[in-house]
Amino acid sequence: MYEENPNAFSVSYGDGSVEPGMTLRDYFAGKAMQALVAGKVGGDMSADVIRCIAEDAYDIAEALLREREE
């Protein structure tokens, strides 16, 4: 069973401390955002469009996390 939103790229140090890194949701959203923005290059990048891209990226990330649970 997978955690709902595990940490990605955590780092363990020799003194036992751990840097959790970003969450898997944030990593997936960043990758989705890259693809969404690539489709808009040269197009309208108003604040509303940027907000929609961010929302869509997190919607895609949520879908990827749900799919991992299947």
C-alpha positions, 0 to 999 in steps of 0.5 A, spaced: 500 500 500 502 506 498 502 513 502 497 518 500 502 523 498 509 520 500 516 525 500 520 524 494 527 525 494 528 525 501 536 525 504 538 522 510 545 525 513 550 521 517 548 524 524 541 521 523 537 527 521 533 527 514 531 532 510 524 530 507 524 533 500 518 535 496 512 531 496 510 526 490 504 531 489 509 537 488 513 533 484 508 530 479 505 537 479 511 540 477 512 535 471 505 536 469 506 544 469 512 543 464 508 539 459 502 544 460 506 550 459 510 548 453 503 547 450 502 555 451 509 557 449 508 564 445 500 564 447 496 568 452 500 567 459 495 572 463 494 571 470 488 567 469 491 562 464 497 561 469 492 560 475 489 555 470 495 551 469 497 551 476 490 548 478 490 543 472 497 541 474 495 539 481 489 535 478 493 531 474 498 530 480 492 528 484 490 523 479 497 520 478 497 519 486 490 516 486 492 511 480 498 509 484 493 506 489 490 502 484 
